[in-house]
Amino acid sequence: MTPTPEESSEYLIIGAGILGLAMARTIREAKPHASIHVIEKESVPAWHASGRNSGVLHAGFYYSSDSLKARFTREGNRFWREYCLDRGLPMNPSGKVVVARTEVEAEGIKELKRRGDVNGVDVSIIDEKELAEIEPNAKTAGIALWSPTTMTVDPNDVAKTLEKELTRSGVRFFYETPYQRRIENGSVRAGNRVFRYHALINAAGLHADRIAQDFGFASDLLLLPFKGIYLESEDRNHATLPVGTNIYPVPDLRQPFLGVHFTVKVDGTVKIGPTAIPAFWRENYKGLDRFEWTDFREIVGWESSLFFKNDFGFRDLALEEIRKYSKKYMVEQSRSLVKTLDPSRFTKWGNPGIRAQLLDTRKRVLISDFRVEGDRHSIHILNAVSPAFTASIPFARWIFDEYGKNGQWISPEKGSMHS
Ligand SMILES: Cc1cc2nc3c(=O)[nH]c(=O)nc-3n(C[C@H](O)[C@H](O)[C@H](O)COP(=O)(O)OP(=O)(O)OC[C@H]3O[C@@H](n4cnc5c(N)ncnc54)[C@H](O)[C@@H]3O)c2cc1C
């Protein structure tokens, strides 16, 4: 029998989404000579959420000031803007307006402004006249919020560029190499190999909870998949585009989703979405693709139970979101944000993305902030929900500092491999 091939590194990262890449970059910055391996089950980086999101660099005004989201989003926005500028990657710096559909929602605008001020984000309240100057087609009930630092990038471009830079810096990527199981402290089986490491970082997106459980973490936690679909216009003619600025509704701040909105992509085309439709298995992108029976049983079991008891308004959310499978309904939803909209321009469904949203199964609530668990051998990134693309670099730096405080995690050469 041929022996199983073995690879050894100081750092082993699971997942080549934006968080895995951001962790690799952070470690490389701090430790230029460390050996870093990244294992990824797909054949390219950012195949899941990191390459299938809205591409919005959020400004950071939605989040309460005590959250990790508030701490990292503004800085992440600045980091990626400079990164894209330096490398000549396309960006659309068109900003964003949040509009109110009712007078009650106008109160929500004031709350967003208050949060923005506390978080040190450049936002201002504007009236209808000022709104018309920024985005003539947007409509609002009295006041709106203007965020000049919100912008869009091509998330795939960004991730692929970063992956190339990491490869050049000596980081080794192993594609089509799915993590399978933990063998013991310091080694895992992935693909047809054994990977030995000093410290492991689990950045496996939709599957991060299961991997964390192999290491004794994430008990009472489950990643619930919510599907985000978009309606796209292929129109590139600026004279006929419905909007030139990102337009969002006032979100229900009790839910972690921002509501259907208009996003202006880097090429100037416009998309409406995304939804947050409960999916039936983790990679339930289309039809029966990537169907997994045990996954289906677990996810649908939980969704049925949450639906039945209407925990955190899950039944209302699910019933509302499922209606958005109708193109007509999606267009109607977005119509309330603008003065005119020609539905015939939005006929094509775009690439769906799936949010890995963490559920606390004991308290039966969705966790809204980022969540990380770990010790000096393994770190598990468990709720890298939006805006984790924007926040990824400062978030990764924080994880690195937080878990490396005592020097053991970040300085393997100083300690024993594993005690
Ligand atoms: C519809 C949608 C819209 C969004 N819009 C925005 C936005 O506009 N702005 C923003 O900032 N954020 C947005 N987000 C959030 C953002 O996309 C995510 O927060 C971010 O991409 C999470 O990155 P990640 O690396 O944790 O996960 P992923 O991108 O899912 O990466 C995880 C990686 O791990 C790999 N993996 C999983 N299991 C294994 C295994 N067993 N072995 C090896 N590899 C494995 C996967 O293949 C994957 O490549 C959006 C998300 C969605 C779904």
The ligand as an SDF file (V2000), in Angstrom:
LIG
                    3D

 53 58  0  0  0  0  0  0  0  0999 V2000
  -25.9670   37.3570   -1.4550 C   0  0  0  0  0  0  0  0  0  0  0  0
  -24.8600   37.9470   -0.6320 C   0  0  0  0  0  0  0  0  0  0  0  0
  -24.5770   39.3040   -0.7110 C   0  0  0  0  0  0  0  0  0  0  0  0
  -23.5520   39.8490    0.0680 C   0  0  0  0  0  0  0  0  0  0  0  0
  -23.2090   41.1600   -0.1250 N   0  0  0  0  0  0  0  0  0  0  0  0
  -22.1250   41.6590    0.5360 C   0  0  0  0  0  0  0  0  0  0  0  0
  -21.6550   42.9680    0.2540 C   0  0  0  0  0  0  0  0  0  0  0  0
  -22.1670   43.6580   -0.6170 O   0  0  0  0  0  0  0  0  0  0  0  0
  -20.5950   43.4380    0.9750 N   0  0  0  0  0  0  0  0  0  0  0  0
  -19.9730   42.6990    1.9360 C   0  0  0  0  0  0  0  0  0  0  0  0
  -19.0430   43.1880    2.5710 O   0  0  0  0  0  0  0  0  0  0  0  0
  -20.3750   41.4280    2.1820 N   0  0  0  0  0  0  0  0  0  0  0  0
  -21.4240   40.8920    1.4970 C   0  0  0  0  0  0  0  0  0  0  0  0
  -21.8210   39.6080    1.7070 N   0  0  0  0  0  0  0  0  0  0  0  0
  -21.1150   38.8110    2.7190 C   0  0  0  0  0  0  0  0  0  0  0  0
  -19.7970   38.2690    2.2080 C   0  0  0  0  0  0  0  0  0  0  0  0
  -19.9030   37.7540    0.9170 O   0  0  0  0  0  0  0  0  0  0  0  0
  -19.3300   37.1760    3.1760 C   0  0  0  0  0  0  0  0  0  0  0  0
  -19.3710   37.7350    4.4590 O   0  0  0  0  0  0  0  0  0  0  0  0
  -17.9320   36.6840    2.8910 C   0  0  0  0  0  0  0  0  0  0  0  0
  -17.8030   36.3570    1.5360 O   0  0  0  0  0  0  0  0  0  0  0  0
  -17.6100   35.4870    3.7640 C   0  0  0  0  0  0  0  0  0  0  0  0
  -16.3410   35.0170    3.3890 O   0  0  0  0  0  0  0  0  0  0  0  0
  -15.8090   33.6080    3.8650 P   0  0  0  0  0  0  0  0  0  0  0  0
  -14.4120   33.5120    3.4040 O   0  0  0  0  0  0  0  0  0  0  0  0
  -16.0910   33.4650    5.3220 O   0  0  0  0  0  0  0  0  0  0  0  0
  -16.7850   32.5380    3.1860 O   0  0  0  0  0  0  0  0  0  0  0  0
  -16.7580   31.8520    1.7120 P   0  0  0  0  0  0  0  0  0  0  0  0
  -16.6070   32.8480    0.6460 O   0  0  0  0  0  0  0  0  0  0  0  0
  -17.9700   30.9810    1.6710 O   0  0  0  0  0  0  0  0  0  0  0  0
  -15.4780   30.9720    1.7520 O   0  0  0  0  0  0  0  0  0  0  0  0
  -15.3900   29.7490    2.4450 C   0  0  0  0  0  0  0  0  0  0  0  0
  -14.5350   28.8270    1.6150 C   0  0  0  0  0  0  0  0  0  0  0  0
  -14.3240   27.6170    2.3410 O   0  0  0  0  0  0  0  0  0  0  0  0
  -14.3800   26.5380    1.4400 C   0  0  0  0  0  0  0  0  0  0  0  0
  -14.7170   25.3050    2.1640 N   0  0  0  0  0  0  0  0  0  0  0  0
  -15.8870   25.0000    2.7730 C   0  0  0  0  0  0  0  0  0  0  0  0
  -15.8320   23.7680    3.3000 N   0  0  0  0  0  0  0  0  0  0  0  0
  -14.5880   23.2920    3.0320 C   0  0  0  0  0  0  0  0  0  0  0  0
  -13.9520   22.0630    3.3150 C   0  0  0  0  0  0  0  0  0  0  0  0
  -14.5610   21.0610    3.9660 N   0  0  0  0  0  0  0  0  0  0  0  0
  -12.6790   21.9010    2.8810 N   0  0  0  0  0  0  0  0  0  0  0  0
  -12.0150   22.9020    2.2050 C   0  0  0  0  0  0  0  0  0  0  0  0
  -12.6110   24.0620    1.8910 N   0  0  0  0  0  0  0  0  0  0  0  0
  -13.8900   24.2740    2.3170 C   0  0  0  0  0  0  0  0  0  0  0  0
  -15.4580   26.9320    0.4540 C   0  0  0  0  0  0  0  0  0  0  0  0
  -15.3770   26.2100   -0.7530 O   0  0  0  0  0  0  0  0  0  0  0  0
  -15.2100   28.4080    0.3110 C   0  0  0  0  0  0  0  0  0  0  0  0
  -14.3580   28.7140   -0.7760 O   0  0  0  0  0  0  0  0  0  0  0  0
  -22.8300   39.0240    0.9540 C   0  0  0  0  0  0  0  0  0  0  0  0
  -23.1110   37.6590    1.0240 C   0  0  0  0  0  0  0  0  0  0  0  0
  -24.1040   37.1190    0.2280 C   0  0  0  0  0  0  0  0  0  0  0  0
  -24.3380   35.6420    0.2770 C   0  0  0  0  0  0  0  0  0  0  0  0
  1  2  1  0
  2  3  1  0
  2 52  2  0
  3  4  2  0
  4  5  1  0
  4 50  1  0
  5  6  2  0
  6  7  1  0
  6 13  1  0
  7  8  2  0
  7  9  1  0
  9 10  1  0
 10 11  2  0
 10 12  1  0
 12 13  2  0
 13 14  1  0
 14 15  1  0
 14 50  1  0
 15 16  1  0
 16 17  1  0
 16 18  1  0
 18 19  1  0
 18 20  1  0
 20 21  1  0
 20 22  1  0
 22 23  1  0
 23 24  1  0
 24 25  2  0
 24 26  1  0
 24 27  1  0
 27 28  1  0
 28 29  2  0
 28 30  1  0
 28 31  1  0
 31 32  1  0
 32 33  1  0
 33 34  1  0
 33 48  1  0
 34 35  1  0
 35 36  1  0
 35 46  1  0
 36 37  1  0
 36 45  1  0
 37 38  2  0
 38 39  1  0
 39 40  1  0
 39 45  2  0
 40 41  1  0
 40 42  2  0
 42 43  1  0
 43 44  2  0
 44 45  1  0
 46 47  1  0
 46 48  1  0
 48 49  1  0
 50 51  2  0
 51 52  1  0
 52 53  1  0
M  END
$$$$
